[in-house]
Amino acid sequence: MATAEERFSKKRLNSSYFTAIISISLVLFMLGILGLILLQAKRVSNYVKENIGFSVILKDQVKEVDIVKFQKSLDAASYVKATEYIDKERAAKELTADLGEDFVDFLGYNPLLASIEVRLNAEYANPDSLSWIEAELMKNPRIKEVFYQRDLVSLVSENIKNISMVIIVFSILLLIIAIALINNSIRLALYSKRFIIKTMQLVGATPGFIRRPFVLRGILNGIYGAMISISLLIGLLFYLQQKLPELFAIQDVEMVASLFGMVLLLGIIITWISTGLAVRKYLRMTTDKLYS
């Protein structure tokens, strides 16, 4: 009879561990998806910002040698991602293609000026930085004008800021919910062991001695749950790359690996703290309350 009871207890214990691991893995998987969304949002944000740029319109009498030197100095600037020189002839061809007729033959001369198209690094693609860059460039006597769409830059910058704020607030709320869910799962798993905890305390075991095996088991459950969630995230990434290659074609491997590391770290830290707090609760609980 005792053997049957031991088997039943062991089965019940393993069932509670399994339930806790599945709960932890699902919550961490949800956090991992949120992390992927944040990474993708950051990549899209940088892509949009890095396609914001301006045109440096050069004066007509500037020599080609001076233009090449000036372009090299722009390439070396910290705010520049890439530059492209467009001479007068190329500018005329592009405008003719847009208009659908040759305006040079109509006017008898080419009124366009050579220019350098500048694409910015993401952190400089905002109205304040562009105003400062424009003021600095206009000190150069070779430059006639710095042109960019101020309203578009302001609109893009404001929208990205608002969207980022919404995502951050949503992420914080979801993290709090995730921690609460994992904490409740661990408390439920330890509920069946409350009498064991109290018995160990009554026979003279120290709180640290009692807490240690439960915390280690909780951390192990967190690692198992994190590994399951990482496996699910890898499967999700492969699926998305097949279904949406244009959106997930370029992935920063280091950032994704960091995300997996964060999922594993969260699994360990949350289960460690939650298990420790749950055991502490039962250690402080009186014997009569254990039956409630």
C-alpha positions in Angstrom: 0.0 0.0 0.0 2.8 2.3 0.9 4.4 1.7 -2.5 1.2 2.6 -4.3 1.0 5.8 -2.3 4.6 6.6 -3.1 4.0 6.0 -6.8 0.9 8.2 -6.7 2.8 11.0 -4.9 5.7 10.7 -7.4 3.3 10.8 -10.3 1.5 13.8 -8.9 4.8 15.6 -8.3 6.0 14.9 -11.8 2.7 16.2 -13.1 3.0 19.4 -11.2 6.6 19.9 -12.5 5.5 19.2 -16.1 2.6 21.7 -15.7 4.9 24.3 -14.3 7.4 23.8 -17.2 4.7 24.1 -19.9 3.3 27.2 -18.3 6.7 28.8 -18.0 7.6 27.9 -21.6 4.4 29.3 -23.0 4.8 32.6 -21.1 8.5 32.9 -22.2 7.4 32.1 -25.7 5.0 35.0 -25.5 7.8 37.3 -24.3 10.0 36.0 -27.0 7.5 36.9 -29.7 7.3 40.4 -28.1 11.1 40.6 -28.3 11.0 39.6 -32.0 8.4 42.3 -32.6 10.6 44.9 -30.9 13.6 43.8 -32.9 11.7 43.9 -36.1 10.2 47.3 -35.2 13.6 48.6 -34.5 14.9 47.3 -37.8 12.0 48.8 -39.8 12.4 52.1 -37.9 16.1 52.3 -38.8 15.4 51.3 -42.4 12.8 54.2 -42.6 15.2 56.6 -41.0 18.2 55.7 -43.1 16.1 56.3 -46.2 15.6 59.9 -45.1 18.2 62.2 -46.6 18.8 65.5 -48.2 20.2 66.9 -51.4 23.3 69.1 -51.4 22.9 71.4 -54.4 26.3 72.5 -55.6 27.1 75.8 -57.3 27.6 75.8 -61.1 31.2 76.8 -61.2 32.5 74.1 -58.8 35.2 71.8 -60.3 34.9 68.1 -60.5 38.0 67.6 -58.4 36.6 69.8 -55.6 33.3 67.9 -55.8 35.1 64.5 -55.3 37.0 65.9 -52.3 33.8 67.3 -50.8 32.0 64.0 -51.3 34.8 62.1 -49.6 34.6 64.5 -46.6 30.9 63.8 -46.4 31.5 60.1 -46.5 33.8 60.4 -43.5 31.2 62.4 -41.5 29.6 60.5 -38.6 26.0 61.4 -39.6 26.4 60.1 -43.2 25.4 56.5 -44.2 26.0 56.9 -47.9 26.3 59.5 -50.6 25.7 59.6 -54.4 26.9 62.2 -56.8 24.5 63.2 -59.5 26.0 65.4 -62.3 24.0 67.8 -64.4 23.6 65.4 -67.3 22.2 62.6 -65.1 19.9 65.0 -63.4 18.6 66.2 -66.8 18.0 62.6 -67.9 16.1 61.7 -64.7 13.9 64.8 -65.0 13.3 64.2 -68.7 12.1 60.6 -67.8 9.8 62.0 -65.1 8.4 64.7 -67.3 8.1 62.5 -70.4 9.7 65.2 -72.7 13.1 66.7 -73.3 13.1 70.1 -71.5 16.7 70.7 -72.5 15.9 70.8 -76.2 12.9 73.1 -75.4 15.0 75.5 -73.3 18.1 75.2 -75.3 20.3 74.6 -72.2 20.4 72.6 -69.0 19.4 74.7 -66.0 19.9 71.9 -63.5 22.8 71.9 -61.0 25.0 69.0 -59.9 24.1 67.6 -56.5 25.1 65.0 -53.9 22.4 62.9 -52.4 23.1 62.1 -48.8 21.5 59.3 -46.7 21.7 59.7 -43.0 22.5 57.3 -40.2 19.3 56.5 -38.2 20.3 58.4 -35.1 20.7 61.6 -37.1 17.4 61.3 -39.0 15.5 63.9 -37.0 14.6 67.6 -37.5 17.1 68.9 -34.9 20.0 67.0 -36.3 19.1 68.0 -39.9 18.8 71.7 -39.0 22.3 71.5 -37.4 23.7 69.6 -40.4 22.2 72.1 -42.8 23.7 75.0 -40.9 27.2 73.4 -40.9 27.0 72.6 -44.7 25.9 76.0 -45.7 29.2 77.4 -44.4 30.8 75.7 -47.4 31.2 78.2 -50.3 30.7 75.4 -52.8 27.1 74.7 -51.7 24.2 76.7 -53.1 21.4 74.9 -51.1 20.6 72.0 -48.8 17.2 70.6 -49.7 15.1 68.2 -47.7 11.4 67.8 -47.0 11.1 69.3 -43.5 7.4 68.3 -43.0 8.1 64.7 -44.0 11.1 64.4 -41.7 9.1 65.9 -38.8 6.1 63.6 -39.5 8.2 60.4 -39.7 10.1 61.3 -36.5 6.9 62.0 -34.6 5.2 58.9 -35.7 8.2 56.7 -34.9 8.4 58.3 -31.5 4.7 57.7 -30.8 4.8 54.1 -32.0 7.9 53.4 -29.9 6.2 54.8 -26.8 3.1 52.6 -27.3 5.3 49.5 -27.9 7.4 50.2 -24.7 4.3 50.6 -22.5 2.7 47.5 -24.0 6.0 45.6 -23.4 6.2 46.7 -19.8 2.6 45.6 -19.1 3.1 42.3 -20.9 6.3 41.7 -18.8 4.4 42.3 -15.6 1.6 39.9 -16.7 4.2 37.3 -17.7 6.0 37.5 -14.3 2.6 37.2 -12.5 1.6 34.1 -14.6 5.0 32.4 -14.0 4.8 33.3 -10.3 1.3 31.8 -10.0 2.3 28.6 -11.8 5.2 28.1 -9.4 3.1 28.8 -6.3 0.6 26.2 -7.5 3.4 23.7 -8.1 4.7 24.3 -4.5 1.2 24.2 -3.0 1.3 20.4 -2.9 4.7 20.5 -1.1 3.6 22.9 1.7 3.4 20.2 4.3 6.9 18.9 3.4 8.3 22.4 3.8 6.6 22.9 7.2 7.7 19.4 8.4 11.3 20.2 7.5 11.0 23.4 9.4 9.6 21.7 12.5 12.4 19.2 12.6 14.9 22.0 12.8 16.0 22.6 9.2 17.2 26.1 8.5 15.3 28.3 5.9 18.3 28.3 3.6 18.6 24.5 3.7 14.8 24.1 3.0 14.8 26.7 0.3 17.8 25.4 -1.7 16.4 22.2 -3.3 13.2 23.9 -4.3 15.0 27.0 -5.8 17.3 24.7 -7.7 14.4 22.7 -9.0 12.6 25.9 -9.9 15.7 27.2 -11.8 15.9 23.9 -13.6 12.2 24.2 -14.6 13.0 27.7 -15.8 15.8 26.4 -18.0 13.6 23.6 -19.4 10.8 26.1 -20.1 13.2 28.6 -21.7 14.7 25.9 -24.0 11.2 24.8 -25.1 10.2 28.5 -25.8 13.5 29.1 -27.7 12.8 26.0 -29.9 9.3 27.3 -30.6 10.7 30.8 -31.5 13.3 29.2 -33.9 10.4 27.3 -35.6 8.4 30.5 -35.8 11.3 32.4 -37.4 11.8 29.7 -40.0 8.1 29.7 -40.8 8.0 33.5 -41.1 11.1 33.6 -43.3 9.3 31.1 -45.7 6.0 33.0 -45.7 7.2 36.6 -45.5 10.8 36.5 -47.0 10.6 40.2 -47.8 10.0 41.1 -44.2 12.3 38.6 -42.5 15.0 38.2 -45.2 17.6 40.1 -43.2 18.0 39.1 -39.6 20.7 40.3 -37.2 22.0 37.0 -35.9 23.7 38.5 -32.9 20.5 40.3 -31.9 18.4 37.2 -32.3 21.0 35.2 -30.3 20.8 38.0 -27.6 17.1 37.6 -27.5 17.3 33.9 -26.9 19.8 34.6 -24.2 17.4 37.1 -22.6 14.6 34.5 -22.7 16.9 32.0 -20.9 18.0 34.6 -18.4 14.4 35.6 -17.7 13.4 32.0 -17.2 16.2 31.5 -14.6 15.7 34.8 -12.8 11.9 34.8 -12.6 11.7 31.1 -11.4 14.5 31.7 -8.9 12.8 34.7 -7.3 9.3 33.3 -7.5 10.3 29.9 -6.0 12.2 31.6 -3.2 9.3 33.9 -2.4 6.8 31.0 -2.5 8.9 28.8 -0.1 9.3 31.8 2.2 5.6 32.2 2.3 5.0 28.7 3.4 7.8 28.9 6.0 6.1 31.9 7.6 2.6 30.3 7.4 1.2 28.8 10.6 0.3 25.1 10.6 -3.5 25.6 10.7 -3.4 27.9 7.7 -1.7 25.1 5.6 -5.1 23.4 5.5 -7.0 26.4 4.2 
